[in-house]
Amino acid sequence: MSGFCGRRPSHFHFTPLHASWVNQIELWFARYTRWVLRHANHTSTAHLRERTEQFMHEHNQAARPYT
């Protein structure tokens, strides 16, 4: 690593773990799991796709940042 940094000017930005975009994705999938997958009885992949698209549409209508 020191050889790489020594050859190129660089600046590292450290993001706190609680501010990571990955946390936002994890929250979205947790909500998706609770509302679409858990306790669901999907009759086909088409039905699962329909429920997923419905969830995404409803989520996007009222989208706001997770806090």
Sequence and secondary structure as in RCSB ss.txt:
>XXXX:A:sequence
MSGFCGRRPSHFHFTPLHASWVNQIELWFARYTRWVLRHANHTSTAHLRERTEQFMHEHNQAARPYT
>XXXX:A:secstr
 HHHHHHS        GGG HHHHHHHHHHHHIIIIITT   SSHHHHHHHHHHHHHHHHHT     
